[in-house]
Structures are given as structure tokens and as C-alpha cells.
Amino acid sequence: MSFVSKLQMSAAAGALVAAFAVSPAAAERARFEFWYGLTGDLGERVQETCKRFNDSQQEFEAVCVGQGGYPNAVQNAIAAYRAGKQPTIVQVYDGGTLDLMLSGAYVPARKLMADNGYEVKWDDYFSGIANYYATAKGELLSFPYNSSTAMLYWNRDAFAKIGRDKAPATWEEVEEVARELKKAGYECPLGFNFDTWQILEQFSAIHGEPIATKNNGYDGLDAEVVFNKTKFVDHVKFFKRMADEGVFTVRTKEAGMDIVPSFASGACQMIQTSIADHGTIGKTAAADMKWDVAMLPVWNGTERKNSLVGGASLWVLAGKSEPEYKGAAAFLKFIGTPESAEWWSTVTGYIPVTNSGFEAMKAKGFYDKAPYKGRELAIESLTFTPTTPITRGIRLGGFMQIRKEVTDALQGIFAGKVGVEEALNEAAERSNAVLRRFEKTYAGKSLL
């Protein structure tokens, strides 16, 4: 073999070695895990978000793993943390905020971004959203992500048949409209389920009514629930009376069809549900069905307050490596851009969480026509007034169980098994027992 041939072979071999030596290093990214609770179509949108981030740069790889629901995401993350196998980011829904806050198992949002060289305009977040995930002093601990609030959905076609073209602004008007719709032959003028987020939490906020003492728990772990002593009691009595007369109808999955498909199919003419369902209804309702959304009604004489944010925020967990934190910071910066906010709102129905994101979308005419028209009313509802100590949120330990206690009480009421006051009093007693157990678990800890 000639010297040239040997040289060529040597060069080829060297190039091959170099290729194997360099390519993996060039292709290797710093990986970090993001566990989320959203499921179905919304879960697919989270996966799409991760793909968009991964495709946008070459330094980091987000590995996004669905947990099959909000409660699972929180419980699985806590268990994984104890085993030293936690993700870098976890999606925690509103009801699990206090659990994460008191765990101490997180890196505060401001610290993460500052440590990784990112400047964030923290005051750009809508206060009605940020305060739910912030300390009592206003420091944001996690990153608002999929945010929503409850709205009234109404069928314009059905309203037109009874000579109406506006949504009811008060519950007195809701009763009038519902009775007219019933008289016109509609079987379900208003459909409802037992989700406490709409019927208790949002109702209480916009009416300026507390759910618990200590400013809904923000001022101490020794809070007690008071929903059995507020306007909520009369509100439930109103629903029960209307249901007994066949004007309002219980619509649940267990009964065959929940409120969203009931509205989208035209079976029910009014419902209360999340603005995040706007996209689902738009996709599943008949193409010629005319419908709209409005802010939730209030009782006459009420000085309306801002509604509460729902959804979840993203928490960065402690105990991870520097490269994982760098990746997490880059990911959170990416999803916080106005471009990402518009994309997320477009494909989900969730609302932007920052003023700049919202204004950029308004300037582009995002809300001027279907299928997105009406979603801006959720922002109006959330910002209707500056947040008060009552309307900034709910910070109660074991809140997931408290919600269940109220749901169980409502089921008993509408099944005719127990009276309104008795059921709510018993639910309050059980809820306070939950709070006392939580307080004992975190004895010696104080809220931030």
C-alpha cells in the first residue's frame, strides 16, 4: 500500500473517530423534566409547547411527562422529591399552592431567574393572577402558567327566540331568563354541576364574601371556613329551589353529560364554566350555533369585585443540578414571551398572564372576531377591581379535601337527602377538621 493510500486511510479513520467523538457532544443537550397535570387535548398542547421550546434552541431539552391529572402531578412530585427523583418543574394547580409553599422544596421564581441571568418584569403579571401564587407580601414564588377564570356561557340563538340579545348581569335576571326559556320549551335553561370553583369560590370572590377567616387563610394556618355563614348559603338555596322547579338542571358526568358538552350540544342554554372551555366549545358546538360569554352574574345590590384566577402555576423544585436549572430558566423565559402567550391562548382558550402579553394580542386584533372574541372578558373579570385581602385568592391547607367536602354536601342537597343549612354546616365542620390536621402537620411554620 502506497504512502498516499495509507495517509488517505489514516485521514478517513481519523475523520470517523472525530465524527464519533464530536457528534454526541455536539448533539447532547442539558435535559430537565417537566411534570404536568393537564390531560386530553390540553395535555397535548403542553407536549407541543415542549416541542416548540426544544426546536427553538440546541442547548436544552425539556422532557415533558404527563401525570394524568392535577392531583396526581402534585402527589407524584412530592413522592419523587422524598425519593430524590423529582422533576425540575412541576405544574401545581391553585388548590395545591399552600402545600408546595410550606414544603420548602422549591426554588423561588425570582431567585431562579436572577441566578441564571434573566430579567423579568414581575409587576407585568396581572395582580389578580400573581397574588394567588405569591406570598402575603406579594413575592411571586412560582410562574403563572395556564390561567383562567369562570364565565357565564349563553346561547344567543335560544335567547333570540325569547326576544333577548344580552346576557343576564344579575341572578334575578338569570331567573327571569331561565323561566322564559323553560316556557319556550327548553328543557335545560341553566345546567350546573357541583364544581366548587364556580359555585362557591368565584361566587364568593365577586360578591366580596370570605370563604375562611384570616383573609381566606393568607394571614395564618389557624383559619376556619365560614362559607356556611355567608351569602353562599342563600345562593345554594336559590339553586335548589330552581332545580326543584325544573328550571335549573344538574348536569354531571355521572348523570350522563357534564355542563360543557351539555352547552355545546345545545341541550343547556346557560352554564358557568372556565374561559379555558371556550376553545373546546368552539370546536365541538354546531357550526351554526351562536353563543357567547359574559362575566358571572351577581345578586342585585352587590358591589362587584374581581373574580379569582384558576388553573395552575409552574414550580421549580429544589435539589436539581445547575444545568437543569439553566434549562428550566430558559424554558420559563420562552413560555413567558408575548409570542408564546398568543400561541398558548390560541390553541387552549387560557388567558395571557401578563399585561404586555394581553396588550400585544389586543393590538393585533386577536379578540376582534370569532373564535377568540369574548375571551378578553375573562381579563376584565379578573381585573374588575384591585384585589382585596379577600379576592386575592384562597390559601387553605388541605384545600383539595375541603373542596371535596363541599362537593359532597352539594350532592346530598340536590339529591334531596339533606337540607341546605345542615349539609353546609356539616361540610364546614369537616373542613375545619381538615384545617386543624394541616395546622398540626406544619406546627411551628408560618406563612410567608
C-alpha positions in Angstrom: 0.0 0.0 0.0 1.4 3.4 -1.0 2.1 6.1 1.5 -0.6 8.2 -0.1 -3.1 5.4 0.3 -2.1 4.9 3.9 -2.4 8.6 4.5 -5.9 8.6 3.0 -6.9 5.7 5.1 -5.4 7.3 8.2 -7.3 10.5 7.4 -10.5 8.7 6.8 -10.1 6.8 10.1 -9.3 10.0 11.9 -12.3 11.7 10.5 -14.5 8.8 11.6 -13.1 8.9 15.1 -13.6 12.6 15.2 -17.1 12.2 14.0 -17.9 9.8 16.8 -16.1 11.9 19.3 -17.7 15.2 18.3 -21.2 14.4 17.2 -22.5 13.1 20.5 -21.1 16.1 22.4 -22.5 18.4 19.8 -25.9 16.8 19.9 -26.0 16.4 23.7 -28.3 18.8 25.5 -28.8 19.5 29.1 -32.1 17.7 29.9 -34.6 18.6 32.5 -38.0 17.1 33.4 -41.3 18.9 33.5 -44.3 17.1 35.0 -47.7 18.4 34.2 -51.3 17.6 35.2 -53.3 18.7 32.2 -54.8 15.8 30.2 -56.6 15.2 26.9 -56.4 18.0 24.3 -54.8 20.4 26.8 -52.1 17.8 27.7 -51.3 17.5 24.0 -50.8 21.3 23.9 -48.3 21.0 26.7 -46.4 18.5 24.7 -46.5 20.8 21.8 -45.1 23.6 24.0 -42.2 21.5 24.9 -41.5 20.6 21.3 -41.6 24.3 20.3 -39.1 25.1 23.0 -36.8 22.2 22.1 -37.0 23.2 18.4 -36.2 26.8 19.2 -32.6 26.1 20.5 -29.9 23.5 20.8 -28.7 23.8 24.4 -31.5 22.3 26.4 -34.1 19.6 26.1 -37.4 19.7 28.0 -38.6 16.2 28.8 -42.3 16.6 29.5 -44.2 13.9 31.3 -48.0 13.9 31.8 -49.1 12.7 35.3 -52.8 12.1 34.5 -54.4 14.9 36.4 -53.6 17.8 38.7 -53.8 15.8 42.0 -51.5 13.2 40.5 -48.9 15.7 39.5 -48.7 17.1 43.0 -48.7 13.8 44.8 -46.3 12.2 42.4 -43.9 15.1 42.6 -43.9 15.1 46.4 -43.3 11.3 46.5 -40.5 11.7 43.9 -38.9 14.5 45.9 -38.7 12.3 49.0 -37.0 9.6 46.9 -34.6 12.1 45.3 -36.1 11.6 41.9 -38.1 14.8 41.5 -38.6 16.7 38.2 -37.1 20.1 37.8 -40.5 21.7 37.1 -44.0 20.6 38.2 -47.4 22.0 37.3 -49.3 22.7 40.5 -52.9 23.7 40.4 -54.4 26.5 42.5 -55.6 24.2 45.3 -52.1 22.8 45.9 -50.3 26.1 46.3 -50.0 26.1 50.1 -48.8 22.6 50.2 -45.8 23.5 47.9 -45.2 26.8 49.7 -44.9 25.1 53.1 -42.9 22.2 51.8 -39.8 24.4 51.2 -38.9 22.0 48.4 -38.7 24.7 45.7 -36.5 27.4 44.3 -38.3 30.8 44.3 -39.2 32.2 40.9 -37.2 35.4 41.3 -34.1 33.6 42.5 -34.1 31.1 39.7 -34.3 33.8 37.0 -31.8 36.1 38.7 -29.3 33.3 39.2 -29.5 32.5 35.5 -29.2 36.0 34.2 -32.8 36.7 33.2 -34.5 39.9 33.9 -38.2 39.6 34.4 -40.8 42.4 34.9 -42.6 40.8 37.8 -45.1 43.6 38.0 -46.1 42.8 34.4 -48.2 39.9 35.7 -51.8 40.7 36.3 -52.2 41.2 40.1 -55.3 39.1 40.2 -53.3 36.2 38.8 -49.9 36.8 40.6 -51.4 37.2 44.1 -52.7 33.7 44.1 -49.2 32.3 43.8 -47.4 35.0 45.8 -46.5 35.4 49.4 -48.7 37.7 51.6 -46.1 40.4 50.8 -46.6 39.9 47.1 -43.4 38.0 46.1 -44.2 35.5 43.4 -42.9 32.1 44.2 -44.0 30.2 41.1 -44.7 31.0 37.5 -48.4 31.5 36.5 -49.0 29.3 33.5 -52.4 28.1 32.5 -54.7 30.8 33.9 -58.5 31.2 33.6 -61.5 32.4 35.5 -65.1 31.4 35.4 -67.6 32.9 32.9 -71.3 32.7 32.0 -71.8 30.9 28.7 -75.1 31.7 27.0 -76.8 30.6 23.8 -77.6 33.6 21.6 -80.0 31.6 19.4 -82.1 30.5 22.3 -82.1 34.0 23.8 -83.2 35.4 20.4 -86.3 33.1 20.5 -87.4 34.8 23.7 -86.6 38.3 22.4 -83.4 38.8 24.3 -80.0 39.7 23.0 -77.9 40.3 26.1 -76.6 38.1 28.8 -78.1 38.4 32.3 -76.0 40.6 34.6 -77.7 39.6 37.9 -79.1 36.4 39.3 -82.5 38.0 39.4 -82.2 38.3 35.6 -81.0 34.8 35.3 -84.2 33.6 37.0 -86.3 35.6 34.6 -84.5 34.4 31.5 -84.4 30.8 32.7 -88.2 30.8 33.3 -88.8 32.3 29.8 -86.6 29.7 28.2 -88.4 27.0 30.1 -91.8 28.3 28.9 -90.4 28.4 25.4 -89.8 24.7 25.6 -86.2 24.4 26.6 -85.6 21.5 29.0 -82.3 22.9 30.5 -82.3 26.7 30.7 -79.3 26.5 33.0 -77.1 23.5 33.6 -74.8 23.2 36.6 -72.6 20.7 38.4 -71.0 20.5 41.8 -67.6 22.1 41.0 -66.9 24.4 44.0 -64.6 26.6 41.9 -67.6 28.1 40.1 -70.4 27.9 42.6 -68.5 28.7 45.8 -65.1 30.2 45.2 -65.9 32.5 42.2 -69.3 33.4 43.6 -67.8 34.4 47.0 -65.0 36.5 45.4 -67.1 38.6 43.1 -69.5 39.2 46.0 -66.7 40.2 48.3 -67.6 37.3 50.7 -64.9 35.3 52.6 -64.6 31.6 52.4 -62.5 31.5 55.5 -61.2 33.7 58.3 -57.7 35.1 58.4 -58.4 36.7 54.9 -59.1 33.3 53.3 -56.1 31.8 55.1 -53.4 34.2 53.9 -52.8 35.5 57.4 -52.4 32.2 59.3 -52.7 28.5 59.4 -55.3 28.8 62.1 -58.0 29.9 59.7 -61.5 28.5 59.8 -64.0 28.2 57.0 -67.1 30.4 57.1 -68.9 29.5 53.8 -71.8 28.2 55.9 -72.4 31.7 57.2 -72.3 33.9 54.1 -74.4 34.7 51.1 -73.3 31.4 49.7 -76.0 29.7 51.8 -78.8 31.6 50.2 -77.3 31.1 46.8 -77.4 27.4 47.2 -81.0 27.6 48.4 -81.8 29.6 45.2 -80.2 26.9 43.1 -82.1 24.2 45.0 -85.4 26.0 44.5 -84.8 26.4 40.8 -83.7 22.8 40.4 -86.8 21.6 42.3 -89.0 23.5 39.8 -87.1 22.0 36.8 -85.7 25.4 35.7 -82.1 24.6 36.6 -80.8 21.1 35.8 -77.9 19.1 37.4 -75.5 18.1 34.6 -72.6 15.9 35.7 -70.5 13.1 34.1 -72.1 10.7 36.5 -75.6 11.7 35.3 -74.6 11.2 31.7 -73.4 14.6 30.4 -71.4 17.3 32.1 -72.1 21.0 31.6 -69.6 21.7 28.8 -70.9 19.1 26.4 -74.5 20.0 27.5 -74.0 23.5 26.4 -72.0 22.7 23.2 -74.7 20.3 22.1 -77.5 22.9 22.7 -79.1 20.8 25.4 -78.5 23.6 28.0 -78.7 27.3 27.3 -76.6 28.7 30.1 -73.7 27.3 32.1 -70.9 28.6 34.4 -67.5 27.3 33.5 -63.9 28.2 32.8 -62.9 30.5 30.0 -60.5 27.7 29.1 -63.5 25.8 27.9 -64.1 28.5 25.3 -61.8 26.6 22.8 -63.5 23.3 23.5 -67.0 24.6 22.9 -65.8 26.4 19.8 -64.5 23.1 18.4 -67.5 20.9 19.5 -70.5 23.2 19.1 -72.5 23.1 15.8 -71.0 25.4 13.3 -74.2 27.4 13.0 -74.8 27.7 16.8 -74.5 31.3 18.0 -73.2 31.6 21.6 -71.2 34.0 23.7 -69.7 34.6 27.2 -70.2 37.2 29.9 -69.0 37.9 33.3 -70.7 35.8 36.1 -73.9 37.4 37.4 -74.1 38.9 40.8 -77.1 39.5 43.1 -78.8 42.9 42.9 -77.1 45.4 45.2 -73.7 43.8 45.0 -70.6 45.9 44.5 -68.9 43.5 42.2 -65.3 42.6 42.9 -62.6 40.9 40.8 -63.0 37.2 40.1 -60.4 34.6 41.1 -57.8 33.0 38.9 -58.0 29.3 38.3 -55.6 26.9 36.6 -52.1 26.3 37.7 -48.6 27.6 38.1 -45.1 26.1 37.5 -42.9 25.4 40.5 -39.2 24.7 40.2 -38.2 22.1 42.7 -35.1 22.1 44.9 -32.3 19.6 44.7 -31.5 19.7 40.9 -28.3 20.4 39.1 -27.1 23.7 37.7 -27.6 22.7 34.0 -31.1 21.6 34.8 -31.9 25.0 36.4 -30.4 26.8 33.5 -32.7 24.8 31.2 -35.7 25.4 33.4 -35.0 29.2 33.4 -34.7 29.2 29.6 -37.9 27.3 29.3 -39.8 29.6 31.6 -38.4 32.6 29.8 -39.5 31.1 26.5 -43.1 30.5 27.6 -43.3 34.0 29.0 -42.8 35.8 25.7 -45.7 37.6 24.1 -45.4 35.3 21.1 -45.7 32.2 23.3 -48.6 33.8 25.2 -50.5 34.3 22.0 -49.9 30.8 20.7 -50.9 29.3 24.1 -54.1 31.3 24.2 -54.9 30.5 20.6 -54.6 26.7 21.0 -56.1 26.4 24.5 -58.5 29.1 25.5 -56.4 30.1 28.5 -55.7 33.8 29.0 -52.4 35.6 28.9 -50.9 36.1 32.4 -49.2 39.4 31.7 -50.3 42.9 30.8 -47.8 43.0 27.9 -49.0 39.7 26.5 -52.6 40.8 26.6 -51.9 44.2 25.1 -49.9 42.7 22.3 -52.7 40.4 21.5 -55.3 43.2 21.6 -53.1 45.3 19.3 -53.1 42.5 16.7 -56.9 42.2 16.8 -56.8 38.8 18.4 -60.1 39.4 20.3 -62.0 41.2 17.5 -63.7 38.2 15.9 -64.5 34.5 16.4 -63.3 32.1 17.5 -61.5 34.2 20.1 -63.9 37.1 20.6 -65.2 37.1 24.2 -62.1 35.7 25.9 -60.9 39.2 26.7 -63.9 39.4 29.2 -62.0 37.0 31.4 -59.3 39.6 31.8 -61.9 42.2 32.6 -63.4 40.0 35.2 -60.1 39.2 36.8 -59.1 42.9 36.9 -62.6 44.4 37.6 -61.3 45.8 40.8 -57.9 45.8 42.5 -57.5 42.6 44.5 -58.6 42.9 48.2 -57.4 40.7 51.1 -60.5 38.5 50.3 -60.3 38.5 46.5 -56.6 37.8 46.0 -57.1 34.1 46.5 -57.6 31.2 48.9 -54.8 29.9 51.0 -56.1 26.9 53.0 -54.3 23.8 53.9 -55.8 20.6 52.5 -57.9 22.6 50.2 -58.4 19.7 47.8 -60.2 17.8 50.6 -62.2 20.9 51.6 -63.4 21.2 48.0 -64.5 17.6 48.2 -66.4 18.1 51.4 -68.4 21.0 49.8 -69.0 18.9 46.7 -70.3 16.0 48.8 -72.6 18.4 50.6 -74.0 19.8 47.4 -74.6 16.3 46.0 -76.5 15.4 49.1 -78.6 18.6 48.9 -79.6 18.2 45.3 -80.3 14.5 45.8 -82.8 15.6 48.4 -81.0 13.7 51.2 -80.2 16.7 53.5 -81.2 20.3 53.9 -79.0 23.2 52.7 -78.0 24.6 56.1 -77.5 21.2 57.7 -75.3 20.0 54.8 -73.2 23.1 54.7 -72.7 23.2 58.4 -71.5 19.6 58.4 -69.2 20.3 55.5 -67.8 23.3 57.3 -67.2 21.2 60.4 -65.4 18.5 58.4 -63.4 21.2 56.6 -62.3 22.8 59.8 -61.1 19.3 61.0 -59.0 19.2 57.8 -57.5 22.6 58.6 -56.7 21.6 62.1 -54.9 18.5 60.9 -52.9 20.6 58.4 -52.1 23.1 61.1 -50.8 20.3 63.3 -48.7 18.9 60.5 -47.0 22.2 59.9 -46.8 23.3 63.6 -44.2 25.9 64.1 -44.3 27.1 60.5 -45.6 30.4 59.5 -46.9 31.7 56.1 -44.6 33.8 54.0 
